[in-house]
Amino acid sequence: MKQELDRKKFIPKVLQVIPTNDFCVYVYFNDGSVRLFNMKPLIKPNTVFKSLNNITFFKSKLAIINGTVAWDVGGNRDPRNCIDLDPCVIFEQPAVEDPLSTELRVAEHIIPYSSTLFSEKL
């Protein structure tokens, strides 16, 4: 049974990020949840997010800085030279299924370990 978090005391921290090809980011949090955040509505001219309009830049500069989703604009992980999002805003999105979960099920195809396989003398 999964224990409920006390949302008054819980501070969401980003542990992993995976960009998509359509300006979204899968965000993995310290409570085990995954959220999908759509950046498209924020990427507009004359905003701080305008440089993220290039998908190559968007994906290559994506990072985790200070426990949240950020784009390392300067390339030196300096929090003063990045574009970041409030982790609480991202955490407000509904939880989604982990996009990697189907790819990680490779173990289902592995032959189970058997001690008899290794007990034979050569």
N, CA, C and O atoms as CSV, one atom per row, in Angstrom:
chain,resi,resn,atom,element,x,y,z
A,1,MET,N,N,0.836,-1.180,0.000
A,1,MET,CA,C,0.000,0.000,0.000
A,1,MET,C,C,0.880,1.241,0.000
A,1,MET,O,O,1.749,1.387,0.859
A,2,LYS,N,N,0.660,2.129,-0.953
A,2,LYS,CA,C,1.442,3.344,-1.063
A,2,LYS,C,C,0.967,4.351,-0.024
A,2,LYS,O,O,-0.223,4.647,0.077
A,3,GLN,N,N,1.906,4.863,0.734
A,3,GLN,CA,C,1.576,5.816,1.784
A,3,GLN,C,C,1.327,7.190,1.167
A,3,GLN,O,O,2.064,7.622,0.281
A,4,GLU,N,N,0.292,7.869,1.636
A,4,GLU,CA,C,-0.023,9.203,1.144
A,4,GLU,C,C,0.975,10.218,1.702
A,4,GLU,O,O,1.365,10.144,2.867
A,5,LEU,N,N,1.379,11.155,0.866
A,5,LEU,CA,C,2.300,12.202,1.284
A,5,LEU,C,C,1.533,13.344,1.931
A,5,LEU,O,O,0.400,13.642,1.552
A,6,ASP,N,N,2.154,13.971,2.897
A,6,ASP,CA,C,1.589,15.172,3.488
A,6,ASP,C,C,1.953,16.331,2.569
A,6,ASP,O,O,3.081,16.824,2.608
A,7,ARG,N,N,1.012,16.767,1.746
A,7,ARG,CA,C,1.260,17.794,0.734
A,7,ARG,C,C,1.630,19.143,1.348
A,7,ARG,O,O,2.169,20.005,0.654
A,8,LYS,N,N,1.353,19.337,2.621
A,8,LYS,CA,C,1.725,20.587,3.277
A,8,LYS,C,C,3.219,20.620,3.589
A,8,LYS,O,O,3.815,21.693,3.678
A,9,LYS,N,N,3.821,19.443,3.754
A,9,LYS,CA,C,5.236,19.357,4.115
A,9,LYS,C,C,6.106,18.859,2.962
A,9,LYS,O,O,7.325,19.027,2.992
A,10,PHE,N,N,5.499,18.258,1.961
A,10,PHE,CA,C,6.250,17.687,0.845
A,10,PHE,C,C,6.728,18.782,-0.099
A,10,PHE,O,O,5.956,19.648,-0.512
A,11,ILE,N,N,8.000,18.730,-0.429
A,11,ILE,CA,C,8.571,19.654,-1.401
A,11,ILE,C,C,8.998,18.836,-2.610
A,11,ILE,O,O,9.920,18.027,-2.506
A,12,PRO,N,N,8.342,19.031,-3.766
A,12,PRO,CA,C,8.705,18.239,-4.938
A,12,PRO,C,C,10.092,18.598,-5.451
A,12,PRO,O,O,10.462,19.767,-5.557
A,13,LYS,N,N,10.840,17.549,-5.762
A,13,LYS,CA,C,12.187,17.718,-6.290
A,13,LYS,C,C,12.291,16.867,-7.551
A,13,LYS,O,O,11.900,15.700,-7.547
A,14,VAL,N,N,12.805,17.436,-8.607
A,14,VAL,CA,C,12.953,16.738,-9.878
A,14,VAL,C,C,14.212,15.875,-9.834
A,14,VAL,O,O,15.292,16.342,-9.474
A,15,LEU,N,N,14.046,14.596,-10.212
A,15,LEU,CA,C,15.164,13.659,-10.216
A,15,LEU,C,C,15.638,13.295,-11.616
A,15,LEU,O,O,16.809,12.973,-11.815
A,16,GLN,N,N,14.724,13.345,-12.588
A,16,GLN,CA,C,15.064,12.958,-13.955
A,16,GLN,C,C,14.120,13.670,-14.916
A,16,GLN,O,O,12.966,13.938,-14.580
A,17,VAL,N,N,14.617,13.973,-16.114
A,17,VAL,CA,C,13.794,14.605,-17.147
A,17,VAL,C,C,14.062,13.920,-18.481
A,17,VAL,O,O,15.189,13.525,-18.782
A,18,ILE,N,N,13.010,13.790,-19.266
A,18,ILE,CA,C,13.128,13.226,-20.607
A,18,ILE,C,C,12.322,14.111,-21.553
A,18,ILE,O,O,11.108,14.240,-21.403
A,19,PRO,N,N,13.004,14.726,-22.538
A,19,PRO,CA,C,12.276,15.573,-23.485
A,19,PRO,C,C,11.589,14.737,-24.562
A,19,PRO,O,O,12.012,13.620,-24.861
A,20,THR,N,N,10.539,15.286,-25.133
A,20,THR,CA,C,9.864,14.652,-26.261
A,20,THR,C,C,10.161,15.472,-27.518
A,20,THR,O,O,10.792,16.527,-27.444
A,21,ASN,N,N,9.709,14.989,-28.652
A,21,ASN,CA,C,9.915,15.704,-29.912
A,21,ASN,C,C,8.888,16.799,-30.154
A,21,ASN,O,O,8.954,17.503,-31.162
A,22,ASP,N,N,7.948,16.945,-29.243
A,22,ASP,CA,C,6.915,17.973,-29.417
A,22,ASP,C,C,6.885,18.973,-28.250
A,22,ASP,O,O,5.819,19.440,-27.850
A,23,PHE,N,N,8.063,19.289,-27.715
A,23,PHE,CA,C,8.238,20.325,-26.695
A,23,PHE,C,C,7.546,20.009,-25.373
A,23,PHE,O,O,7.083,20.908,-24.672
A,24,CYS,N,N,7.480,18.734,-25.046
A,24,CYS,CA,C,6.999,18.311,-23.728
A,24,CYS,C,C,8.170,17.691,-22.968
A,24,CYS,O,O,9.186,17.324,-23.557
A,25,VAL,N,N,8.008,17.583,-21.668
A,25,VAL,CA,C,9.046,16.990,-20.826
A,25,VAL,C,C,8.390,16.035,-19.844
A,25,VAL,O,O,7.465,16.408,-19.123
A,26,TYR,N,N,8.882,14.788,-19.820
A,26,TYR,CA,C,8.503,13.863,-18.758
A,26,TYR,C,C,9.378,14.201,-17.561
A,26,TYR,O,O,10.603,14.254,-17.672
A,27,VAL,N,N,8.744,14.426,-16.421
A,27,VAL,CA,C,9.456,14.857,-15.221
A,27,VAL,C,C,9.240,13.825,-14.114
A,27,VAL,O,O,8.104,13.524,-13.748
A,28,TYR,N,N,10.331,13.292,-13.592
A,28,TYR,CA,C,10.302,12.281,-12.533
A,28,TYR,C,C,10.580,12.979,-11.200
A,28,TYR,O,O,11.577,13.684,-11.045
A,29,PHE,N,N,9.676,12.764,-10.245
A,29,PHE,CA,C,9.772,13.441,-8.953
A,29,PHE,C,C,10.224,12.505,-7.835
A,29,PHE,O,O,10.232,11.283,-7.984
A,30,ASN,N,N,10.595,13.110,-6.725
A,30,ASN,CA,C,11.099,12.375,-5.565
A,30,ASN,C,C,10.021,11.609,-4.803
A,30,ASN,O,O,10.334,10.947,-3.813
A,31,ASP,N,N,8.787,11.679,-5.226
A,31,ASP,CA,C,7.745,10.844,-4.608
A,31,ASP,C,C,7.454,9.613,-5.463
A,31,ASP,O,O,6.572,8.819,-5.135
A,32,GLY,N,N,8.202,9.454,-6.570
A,32,GLY,CA,C,8.022,8.313,-7.458
A,32,GLY,C,C,7.078,8.575,-8.608
A,32,GLY,O,O,6.898,7.707,-9.461
A,33,SER,N,N,6.467,9.748,-8.657
A,33,SER,CA,C,5.518,10.046,-9.730
A,33,SER,C,C,6.232,10.611,-10.957
A,33,SER,O,O,7.352,11.117,-10.884
A,34,VAL,N,N,5.534,10.500,-12.081
A,34,VAL,CA,C,6.011,11.066,-13.342
A,34,VAL,C,C,4.926,12.013,-13.836
A,34,VAL,O,O,3.747,11.661,-13.849
A,35,ARG,N,N,5.323,13.206,-14.239
A,35,ARG,CA,C,4.387,14.201,-14.768
A,35,ARG,C,C,4.842,14.572,-16.170
A,35,ARG,O,O,6.038,14.594,-16.461
A,36,LEU,N,N,3.886,14.861,-17.029
A,36,LEU,CA,C,4.197,15.325,-18.382
A,36,LEU,C,C,3.862,16.803,-18.449
A,36,LEU,O,O,2.715,17.204,-18.252
A,37,PHE,N,N,4.890,17.617,-18.732
A,37,PHE,CA,C,4.690,19.059,-18.789
A,37,PHE,C,C,4.849,19.539,-20.218
A,37,PHE,O,O,5.875,19.299,-20.856
A,38,ASN,N,N,3.828,20.217,-20.715
A,38,ASN,CA,C,3.797,20.732,-22.081
A,38,ASN,C,C,4.335,22.166,-22.088
A,38,ASN,O,O,3.723,23.067,-21.516
A,39,MET,N,N,5.475,22.366,-22.735
A,39,MET,CA,C,6.081,23.693,-22.798
A,39,MET,C,C,5.563,24.530,-23.962
A,39,MET,O,O,5.773,25.743,-23.980
A,40,LYS,N,N,4.896,23.920,-24.926
A,40,LYS,CA,C,4.454,24.640,-26.132
A,40,LYS,C,C,3.704,25.945,-25.829
A,40,LYS,O,O,3.999,26.962,-26.457
A,41,PRO,N,N,2.757,25.954,-24.900
A,41,PRO,CA,C,2.035,27.214,-24.648
A,41,PRO,C,C,2.918,28.333,-24.090
A,41,PRO,O,O,2.561,29.507,-24.189
A,42,LEU,N,N,4.058,27.983,-23.509
A,42,LEU,CA,C,4.935,28.993,-22.915
A,42,LEU,C,C,5.959,29.548,-23.898
A,42,LEU,O,O,6.490,30.639,-23.687
A,43,ILE,N,N,6.242,28.810,-24.971
A,43,ILE,CA,C,7.273,29.215,-25.928
A,43,ILE,C,C,6.673,30.193,-26.929
A,43,ILE,O,O,6.098,29.808,-27.946
A,44,LYS,N,N,6.830,31.478,-26.601
A,44,LYS,CA,C,6.264,32.550,-27.423
A,44,LYS,C,C,7.324,33.629,-27.626
A,44,LYS,O,O,8.231,33.781,-26.808
A,45,PRO,N,N,7.202,34.381,-28.728
A,45,PRO,CA,C,8.124,35.511,-28.918
A,45,PRO,C,C,8.011,36.497,-27.757
A,45,PRO,O,O,6.965,36.615,-27.118
A,46,ASN,N,N,9.094,37.187,-27.506
A,46,ASN,CA,C,9.149,38.228,-26.467
A,46,ASN,C,C,8.925,37.681,-25.062
A,46,ASN,O,O,8.456,38.401,-24.181
A,47,THR,N,N,9.262,36.402,-24.850
A,47,THR,CA,C,9.223,35.822,-23.500
A,47,THR,C,C,10.581,35.203,-23.206
A,47,THR,O,O,11.393,35.022,-24.112
A,48,VAL,N,N,10.822,34.886,-21.973
A,48,VAL,CA,C,12.071,34.244,-21.587
A,48,VAL,C,C,12.219,32.872,-22.243
A,48,VAL,O,O,13.333,32.364,-22.375
A,49,PHE,N,N,11.114,32.278,-22.648
A,49,PHE,CA,C,11.129,30.940,-23.223
A,49,PHE,C,C,11.339,30.916,-24.739
A,49,PHE,O,O,11.392,29.833,-25.322
A,50,LYS,N,N,11.460,32.060,-25.387
A,50,LYS,CA,C,11.524,32.123,-26.854
A,50,LYS,C,C,12.687,31.311,-27.427
A,50,LYS,O,O,12.554,30.747,-28.513
A,51,SER,N,N,13.814,31.236,-26.732
A,51,SER,CA,C,14.970,30.481,-27.247
A,51,SER,C,C,14.735,28.978,-27.270
A,51,SER,O,O,15.489,28.243,-27.909
A,52,LEU,N,N,13.711,28.520,-26.589
A,52,LEU,CA,C,13.405,27.092,-26.563
A,52,LEU,C,C,12.610,26.644,-27.781
A,52,LEU,O,O,12.248,25.471,-27.881
A,53,ASN,N,N,12.334,27.548,-28.699
A,53,ASN,CA,C,11.536,27.246,-29.879
A,53,ASN,C,C,12.233,26.282,-30.840
A,53,ASN,O,O,11.566,25.663,-31.669
A,54,ASN,N,N,13.534,26.144,-30.751
A,54,ASN,CA,C,14.299,25.212,-31.575
A,54,ASN,C,C,14.348,23.874,-30.848
A,54,ASN,O,O,14.872,23.799,-29.737
A,55,ILE,N,N,13.811,22.814,-31.458
A,55,ILE,CA,C,13.707,21.515,-30.774
A,55,ILE,C,C,15.078,20.943,-30.415
A,55,ILE,O,O,15.221,20.288,-29.382
A,56,THR,N,N,16.079,21.179,-31.246
A,56,THR,CA,C,17.431,20.690,-30.933
A,56,THR,C,C,17.965,21.377,-29.686
A,56,THR,O,O,18.517,20.722,-28.802
A,57,PHE,N,N,17.803,22.687,-29.610
A,57,PHE,CA,C,18.207,23.450,-28.430
A,57,PHE,C,C,17.397,23.001,-27.215
A,57,PHE,O,O,17.951,22.776,-26.139
A,58,PHE,N,N,16.101,22.875,-27.394
A,58,PHE,CA,C,15.191,22.456,-26.328
A,58,PHE,C,C,15.658,21.145,-25.700
A,58,PHE,O,O,15.719,21.024,-24.476
A,59,LYS,N,N,15.986,20.168,-26.541
A,59,LYS,CA,C,16.367,18.843,-26.039
A,59,LYS,C,C,17.802,18.803,-25.522
A,59,LYS,O,O,18.075,18.159,-24.509
A,60,SER,N,N,18.711,19.477,-26.199
A,60,SER,CA,C,20.128,19.382,-25.816
A,60,SER,C,C,20.468,20.187,-24.564
A,60,SER,O,O,21.409,19.840,-23.850
A,61,LYS,N,N,19.738,21.229,-24.292
A,61,LYS,CA,C,20.027,22.079,-23.125
A,61,LYS,C,C,19.212,21.707,-21.891
A,61,LYS,O,O,19.425,22.268,-20.817
A,62,LEU,N,N,18.276,20.762,-22.036
A,62,LEU,CA,C,17.456,20.352,-20.894
A,62,LEU,C,C,18.326,19.741,-19.810
A,62,LEU,O,O,19.196,18.918,-20.095
A,63,ALA,N,N,18.094,20.142,-18.576
A,63,ALA,CA,C,18.904,19.676,-17.447
A,63,ALA,C,C,18.071,19.748,-16.171
A,63,ALA,O,O,16.928,20.204,-16.165
A,64,ILE,N,N,18.686,19.286,-15.110
A,64,ILE,CA,C,18.123,19.473,-13.772
A,64,ILE,C,C,19.104,20.363,-13.023
A,64,ILE,O,O,20.257,19.991,-12.805
A,65,ILE,N,N,18.641,21.521,-12.640
A,65,ILE,CA,C,19.477,22.461,-11.893
A,65,ILE,C,C,18.673,22.903,-10.678
A,65,ILE,O,O,17.527,23.334,-10.805
A,66,ASN,N,N,19.274,22.795,-9.515
A,66,ASN,CA,C,18.620,23.157,-8.250
A,66,ASN,C,C,17.319,22.400,-8.037
A,66,ASN,O,O,16.353,22.956,-7.513
A,67,GLY,N,N,17.287,21.135,-8.440
A,67,GLY,CA,C,16.138,20.283,-8.158
A,67,GLY,C,C,14.914,20.539,-9.011
A,67,GLY,O,O,13.805,20.144,-8.650
A,68,THR,N,N,15.110,21.202,-10.145
A,68,THR,CA,C,13.964,21.443,-11.021
A,68,THR,C,C,14.363,21.368,-12.488
A,68,THR,O,O,15.544,21.288,-12.826
A,69,VAL,N,N,13.356,21.395,-13.348
A,69,VAL,CA,C,13.560,21.386,-14.789
A,69,VAL,C,C,14.193,22.714,-15.189
A,69,VAL,O,O,13.726,23.782,-14.795
A,70,ALA,N,N,15.264,22.630,-15.975
A,70,ALA,CA,C,15.946,23.843,-16.415
A,70,ALA,C,C,16.565,23.604,-17.790
A,70,ALA,O,O,16.788,22.468,-18.208
A,71,TRP,N,N,16.831,24.696,-18.467
A,71,TRP,CA,C,17.568,24.647,-19.717
A,71,TRP,C,C,18.855,25.408,-19.478
A,71,TRP,O,O,18.841,26.599,-19.168
A,72,ASP,N,N,19.971,24.705,-19.627
A,72,ASP,CA,C,21.302,25.234,-19.341
A,72,ASP,C,C,21.766,26.097,-20.510
A,72,ASP,O,O,22.578,25.670,-21.331
A,73,VAL,N,N,21.243,27.304,-20.569
A,73,VAL,CA,C,21.493,28.207,-21.692
A,73,VAL,C,C,22.978,28.504,-21.845
A,73,VAL,O,O,23.493,28.515,-22.963
A,74,GLY,N,N,23.668,28.742,-20.744
A,74,GLY,CA,C,25.093,29.093,-20.797
A,74,GLY,C,C,26.015,27.904,-20.978
A,74,GLY,O,O,27.188,28.074,-21.310
A,75,GLY,N,N,25.501,26.701,-20.764
A,75,GLY,CA,C,26.324,25.509,-20.930
A,75,GLY,C,C,27.283,25.238,-19.790
A,75,GLY,O,O,28.174,24.399,-19.923
A,76,ASN,N,N,27.122,25.930,-18.669
A,76,ASN,CA,C,28.028,25.728,-17.540
A,76,ASN,C,C,27.290,25.434,-16.229
A,76,ASN,O,O,27.869,25.535,-15.147
A,77,ARG,N,N,26.023,25.073,-16.338
A,77,ARG,CA,C,25.184,24.706,-15.196
A,77,ARG,C,C,25.084,25.822,-14.145
A,77,ARG,O,O,24.879,25.555,-12.960
A,78,ASP,N,N,25.227,27.043,-14.585
A,78,ASP,CA,C,25.095,28.198,-13.701
A,78,ASP,C,C,23.613,28.528,-13.547
A,78,ASP,O,O,22.956,28.871,-14.530
A,79,PRO,N,N,23.075,28.432,-12.327
A,79,PRO,CA,C,21.650,28.721,-12.129
A,79,PRO,C,C,21.249,30.145,-12.513
A,79,PRO,O,O,20.070,30.415,-12.741
A,80,ARG,N,N,22.216,31.052,-12.586
A,80,ARG,CA,C,21.916,32.423,-12.987
A,80,ARG,C,C,21.799,32.567,-14.498
A,80,ARG,O,O,21.318,33.586,-14.994
A,81,ASN,N,N,22.244,31.539,-15.235
A,81,ASN,CA,C,22.196,31.602,-16.693
A,81,ASN,C,C,21.440,30.394,-17.241
A,81,ASN,O,O,21.930,29.667,-18.104
A,82,CYS,N,N,20.238,30.205,-16.716
A,82,CYS,CA,C,19.401,29.109,-17.182
A,82,CYS,C,C,17.941,29.572,-17.214
A,82,CYS,O,O,17.572,30.599,-16.645
A,83,ILE,N,N,17.153,28.791,-17.885
A,83,ILE,CA,C,15.707,29.007,-17.881
A,83,ILE,C,C,15.130,27.856,-17.075
A,83,ILE,O,O,15.316,26.695,-17.440
A,84,ASP,N,N,14.437,28.153,-15.993
A,84,ASP,CA,C,13.925,27.075,-15.157
A,84,ASP,C,C,12.445,27.253,-14.855
A,84,ASP,O,O,11.860,28.315,-15.068
A,85,LEU,N,N,11.868,26.171,-14.352
A,85,LEU,CA,C,10.449,26.148,-14.007
A,85,LEU,C,C,10.298,25.831,-12.531
A,85,LEU,O,O,11.126,25.132,-11.947
A,86,ASP,N,N,9.255,26.341,-11.945
A,86,ASP,CA,C,8.949,26.047,-10.549
A,86,ASP,C,C,8.500,24.588,-10.455
A,86,ASP,O,O,7.529,24.211,-11.112
A,87,PRO,N,N,9.181,23.749,-9.652
A,87,PRO,CA,C,8.787,22.339,-9.565
A,87,PRO,C,C,7.371,22.146,-9.048
A,87,PRO,O,O,6.726,21.151,-9.381
A,88,CYS,N,N,6.872,23.078,-8.241
A,88,CYS,CA,C,5.495,22.961,-7.732
A,88,CYS,C,C,4.476,23.113,-8.850
A,88,CYS,O,O,3.429,22.465,-8.830
A,89,VAL,N,N,4.775,23.967,-9.825
A,89,VAL,CA,C,3.875,24.151,-10.969
A,89,VAL,C,C,3.828,22.873,-11.802
A,89,VAL,O,O,2.754,22.447,-12.228
A,90,ILE,N,N,4.972,22.270,-12.031
A,90,ILE,CA,C,5.025,21.019,-12.797
A,90,ILE,C,C,4.309,19.907,-12.035
A,90,ILE,O,O,3.594,19.099,-12.627
A,91,PHE,N,N,4.505,19.873,-10.727
A,91,PHE,CA,C,3.924,18.819,-9.893
A,91,PHE,C,C,2.399,18.886,-9.875
A,91,PHE,O,O,1.743,17.887,-9.578
A,92,GLU,N,N,1.834,20.034,-10.185
A,92,GLU,CA,C,0.372,20.188,-10.236
A,92,GLU,C,C,-0.257,19.443,-11.412
A,92,GLU,O,O,-1.463,19.194,-11.421
A,93,GLN,N,N,0.566,19.087,-12.408
A,93,GLN,CA,C,0.056,18.326,-13.544
A,93,GLN,C,C,-0.321,16.924,-13.074
A,93,GLN,O,O,0.263,16.421,-12.114
A,94,PRO,N,N,-1.287,16.288,-13.732
A,94,PRO,CA,C,-1.649,14.921,-13.321
A,94,PRO,C,C,-0.503,13.944,-13.578
A,94,PRO,O,O,0.258,14.096,-14.534
A,95,ALA,N,N,-0.395,12.958,-12.724
A,95,ALA,CA,C,0.626,11.929,-12.898
A,95,ALA,C,C,0.297,11.106,-14.143
A,95,ALA,O,O,-0.868,10.873,-14.464
A,96,VAL,N,N,1.354,10.671,-14.834
A,96,VAL,CA,C,1.204,9.843,-16.034
A,96,VAL,C,C,2.020,8.568,-15.849
A,96,VAL,O,O,2.836,8.456,-14.935
A,97,GLU,N,N,1.778,7.619,-16.736
A,97,GLU,CA,C,2.549,6.377,-16.697
A,97,GLU,C,C,3.974,6.655,-17.160
A,97,GLU,O,O,4.195,7.463,-18.062
A,98,ASP,N,N,4.917,5.998,-16.553
A,98,ASP,CA,C,6.324,6.147,-16.897
A,98,ASP,C,C,6.543,5.703,-18.346
A,98,ASP,O,O,6.265,4.548,-18.671
A,99,PRO,N,N,7.031,6.582,-19.226
A,99,PRO,CA,C,7.215,6.195,-20.620
A,99,PRO,C,C,8.308,5.144,-20.803
A,99,PRO,O,O,8.348,4.465,-21.829
A,100,LEU,N,N,9.180,5.007,-19.830
A,100,LEU,CA,C,10.249,4.017,-19.917
A,100,LEU,C,C,9.827,2.648,-19.392
A,100,LEU,O,O,10.547,1.669,-19.588
A,101,SER,N,N,8.689,2.563,-18.737
A,101,SER,CA,C,8.303,1.304,-18.090
A,101,SER,C,C,8.180,0.160,-19.078
A,101,SER,O,O,8.548,-0.968,-18.748
A,102,THR,N,N,7.680,0.407,-20.269
A,102,THR,CA,C,7.558,-0.681,-21.246
A,102,THR,C,C,8.922,-1.066,-21.793
A,102,THR,O,O,9.146,-2.233,-22.115
A,103,GLU,N,N,9.830,-0.117,-21.902
A,103,GLU,CA,C,11.168,-0.421,-22.397
A,103,GLU,C,C,12.004,-1.137,-21.346
A,103,GLU,O,O,12.941,-1.857,-21.690
A,104,LEU,N,N,11.683,-0.953,-20.083
A,104,LEU,CA,C,12.466,-1.573,-19.023
A,104,LEU,C,C,12.008,-2.993,-18.697
A,104,LEU,O,O,12.589,-3.640,-17.825
A,105,ARG,N,N,11.012,-3.471,-19.357
A,105,ARG,CA,C,10.499,-4.807,-19.082
A,105,ARG,C,C,11.284,-5.895,-19.802
A,105,ARG,O,O,10.778,-6.997,-20.012
A,106,VAL,N,N,12.483,-5.592,-20.169
A,106,VAL,CA,C,13.347,-6.553,-20.854
A,106,VAL,C,C,13.546,-7.788,-19.983
A,106,VAL,O,O,13.670,-8.898,-20.502
A,107,ALA,N,N,13.577,-7.609,-18.683
A,107,ALA,CA,C,13.821,-8.720,-17.768
A,107,ALA,C,C,12.770,-9.821,-17.897
A,107,ALA,O,O,13.044,-10.963,-17.526
A,108,GLU,N,N,11.596,-9.519,-18.401
A,108,GLU,CA,C,10.562,-10.533,-18.575
A,108,GLU,C,C,10.986,-11.594,-19.588
A,108,GLU,O,O,10.450,-12.702,-19.588
A,109,HIS,N,N,11.931,-11.265,-20.435
A,109,HIS,CA,C,12.359,-12.171,-21.488
A,109,HIS,C,C,13.643,-12.910,-21.129
A,109,HIS,O,O,14.145,-13.690,-21.939
A,110,ILE,N,N,14.177,-12.687,-19.954
A,110,ILE,CA,C,15.401,-13.341,-19.527
A,110,ILE,C,C,15.056,-14.682,-18.886
A,110,ILE,O,O,14.082,-14.789,-18.140
A,111,ILE,N,N,15.853,-15.698,-19.178
A,111,ILE,CA,C,15.632,-17.017,-18.582
A,111,ILE,C,C,15.880,-16.904,-17.086
A,111,ILE,O,O,16.911,-16.369,-16.678
A,112,PRO,N,N,14.967,-17.392,-16.259
A,112,PRO,CA,C,15.153,-17.305,-14.805
A,112,PRO,C,C,16.428,-18.016,-14.357
A,112,PRO,O,O,16.835,-19.024,-14.934
A,113,TYR,N,N,17.036,-17.472,-13.334
A,113,TYR,CA,C,18.247,-18.046,-12.768
A,113,TYR,C,C,17.945,-19.395,-12.148
A,113,TYR,O,O,16.923,-19.567,-11.484
A,114,SER,N,N,18.826,-20.343,-12.363
A,114,SER,CA,C,18.695,-21.659,-11.751
A,114,SER,C,C,20.060,-22.075,-11.244
A,114,SER,O,O,21.030,-22.075,-12.002
A,115,SER,N,N,20.149,-22.425,-9.988
A,115,SER,CA,C,21.429,-22.824,-9.412
A,115,SER,C,C,21.940,-24.116,-10.037
A,115,SER,O,O,23.145,-24.369,-10.014
A,116,THR,N,N,21.060,-24.933,-10.592
A,116,THR,CA,C,21.508,-26.185,-11.211
A,116,THR,C,C,22.313,-25.934,-12.479
A,116,THR,O,O,23.105,-26.786,-12.882
A,117,LEU,N,N,22.127,-24.798,-13.105
A,117,LEU,CA,C,22.898,-24.477,-14.308
A,117,LEU,C,C,24.374,-24.343,-13.991
A,117,LEU,O,O,25.220,-24.629,-14.838
A,118,PHE,N,N,24.693,-23.910,-12.776
A,118,PHE,CA,C,26.070,-23.645,-12.414
A,118,PHE,C,C,26.642,-24.710,-11.477
A,118,PHE,O,O,27.783,-24.571,-11.036
A,119,SER,N,N,25.909,-25.742,-11.165
A,119,SER,CA,C,26.399,-26.761,-10.242
A,119,SER,C,C,27.149,-27.888,-10.956
A,119,SER,O,O,27.812,-28.704,-10.316
A,120,GLU,N,N,27.039,-27.924,-12.272
A,120,GLU,CA,C,27.746,-28.970,-13.012
A,120,GLU,C,C,29.223,-28.719,-12.995
A,120,GLU,O,O,29.655,-27.570,-13.096
A,121,LYS,N,N,30.020,-29.769,-12.868
A,121,LYS,CA,C,31.468,-29.639,-12.896
A,121,LYS,C,C,31.939,-29.681,-14.341
A,121,LYS,O,O,31.441,-30.459,-15.155
A,122,LEU,N,N,32.882,-28.854,-14.630
A,122,LEU,CA,C,33.444,-28.807,-15.990
A,122,LEU,C,C,34.451,-29.888,-16.212
A,122,LEU,O,O,35.019,-29.990,-17.300
